[in-house]
């Protein structure tokens, strides 16, 4: 479809850029802090906790554990892999001593999990750059036909 030299043809690249950049920024805003939190909890002591089911990948599952004789319910971070844990299971978590609400499953604080969390936005960025390069190369006119015209 040829839209000619009209306004939409000039605005379209900006709309596509916004449509790609906004989800990428949101993806980075979710994945990088989740990876940073897991990295910060690596040195914390593992504690036994009770798992409460939910949408763990979205950060909606929780654990309950005891801190200084008090029961604390804390939400697990975005991207937590429940790996078959069911409601009421005992799991090992790492908790920040000064911030008992800041926890992560002990198995999720390893380098592989952090790398996987960071690979998601990086992969999406590379995919967007590849799509942009294909688009630019596809729309590029050969130099010979431009000189003849």
Legacy VTK file of the C-alpha trace (Angstrom):
# vtk DataFile Version 3.0
C-alpha trace
ASCII
DATASET POLYDATA
POINTS 149 float
0.000 0.000 0.000
1.464 3.336 -1.042
0.607 6.167 1.309
2.632 8.666 -0.669
4.512 11.540 0.909
1.692 12.184 3.404
1.899 12.781 7.123
1.356 9.153 8.183
4.396 7.999 6.219
6.574 10.468 8.178
5.032 9.596 11.549
5.005 5.808 11.126
8.670 5.224 12.124
8.089 7.173 15.344
4.974 5.138 16.159
6.812 1.877 15.552
9.739 3.055 17.686
7.407 3.923 20.565
5.517 0.639 20.175
8.812 -1.262 20.467
10.596 0.879 23.074
7.787 1.054 25.632
7.542 -2.739 26.120
11.350 -2.995 26.171
11.603 -0.348 28.892
8.910 -2.124 30.917
10.700 -5.443 30.478
13.951 -3.936 31.748
12.089 -2.233 34.613
10.760 -5.610 35.775
13.638 -8.005 35.079
16.665 -5.962 36.170
15.376 -5.180 39.712
14.286 -8.815 40.139
17.765 -9.998 39.152
19.379 -7.375 41.396
17.263 -8.504 44.355
18.300 -12.124 43.890
21.961 -11.113 43.644
21.693 -9.101 46.864
20.215 -12.057 48.737
22.934 -14.564 47.798
24.851 -14.080 51.045
21.793 -14.275 53.304
21.227 -17.334 55.463
18.619 -19.837 54.218
15.454 -20.003 56.329
12.625 -22.562 56.252
9.340 -21.043 55.115
5.815 -22.131 54.186
4.972 -21.651 50.511
1.652 -20.053 49.489
0.576 -20.663 45.912
-0.111 -17.954 43.365
1.090 -16.679 39.990
4.787 -16.919 40.825
6.119 -15.726 37.475
4.181 -12.503 38.031
5.422 -12.145 41.608
2.141 -13.062 43.278
3.155 -16.017 45.421
4.189 -15.598 49.037
5.989 -17.375 51.846
5.503 -17.229 55.603
8.400 -17.694 58.010
9.466 -16.772 61.524
11.769 -13.835 62.284
12.647 -13.110 65.930
9.585 -15.036 67.073
7.167 -13.193 64.755
5.492 -14.613 61.643
6.297 -12.654 58.486
4.500 -13.071 55.175
6.610 -11.880 52.264
6.026 -11.835 48.541
8.451 -13.635 46.259
9.928 -11.541 43.445
8.796 -11.487 39.835
10.075 -14.435 37.835
10.078 -16.914 40.701
9.915 -20.475 39.428
7.725 -22.521 41.760
9.053 -25.830 40.366
6.160 -27.938 41.561
5.760 -26.411 45.001
2.196 -26.574 46.274
0.304 -24.641 48.921
1.744 -25.408 52.359
5.057 -26.920 51.207
8.152 -26.096 53.219
10.717 -24.259 51.090
14.096 -22.716 51.756
14.250 -18.944 51.291
16.956 -16.350 51.703
15.828 -13.225 53.538
17.528 -9.892 54.128
18.212 -9.621 57.896
17.099 -5.981 58.166
14.221 -6.302 55.685
12.219 -9.476 56.355
9.793 -8.699 53.492
12.657 -8.950 50.984
13.000 -12.674 50.219
13.684 -15.071 47.373
13.688 -18.835 47.098
17.176 -20.077 47.960
17.300 -22.030 44.687
16.477 -18.834 42.739
19.488 -16.842 43.942
22.023 -18.689 41.801
23.844 -17.304 38.801
21.718 -19.282 36.326
18.468 -17.702 37.475
19.938 -14.207 37.415
21.369 -14.844 33.943
17.988 -16.101 32.713
16.246 -13.006 34.087
18.721 -10.735 32.326
18.627 -12.778 29.108
14.940 -12.029 28.578
15.237 -8.238 28.054
18.584 -8.562 26.269
17.104 -11.126 23.883
14.081 -8.909 23.258
16.389 -5.980 22.537
18.448 -8.012 20.080
15.281 -9.218 18.377
14.029 -5.626 18.048
17.390 -4.499 16.637
17.385 -7.383 14.160
13.859 -6.510 13.026
14.871 -2.865 12.626
17.953 -3.824 10.589
15.881 -6.073 8.325
13.346 -3.279 7.842
16.035 -0.727 6.970
17.834 -3.073 4.590
14.593 -4.113 2.919
13.532 -0.516 2.290
16.952 0.580 1.051
16.916 1.292 -2.661
19.782 0.077 -4.820
22.172 2.928 -5.683
22.094 2.168 -9.404
18.336 2.601 -9.766
18.473 5.832 -7.740
21.024 7.331 -10.123
18.991 6.363 -13.208
15.831 8.049 -11.965
LINES 1 150
149 0 1 2 3 4 5 6 7 8 9 10 11 12 13 14 15 16 17 18 19 20 21 22 23 24 25 26 27 28 29 30 31 32 33 34 35 36 37 38 39 40 41 42 43 44 45 46 47 48 49 50 51 52 53 54 55 56 57 58 59 60 61 62 63 64 65 66 67 68 69 70 71 72 73 74 75 76 77 78 79 80 81 82 83 84 85 86 87 88 89 90 91 92 93 94 95 96 97 98 99 100 101 102 103 104 105 106 107 108 109 110 111 112 113 114 115 116 117 118 119 120 121 122 123 124 125 126 127 128 129 130 131 132 133 134 135 136 137 138 139 140 141 142 143 144 145 146 147 148
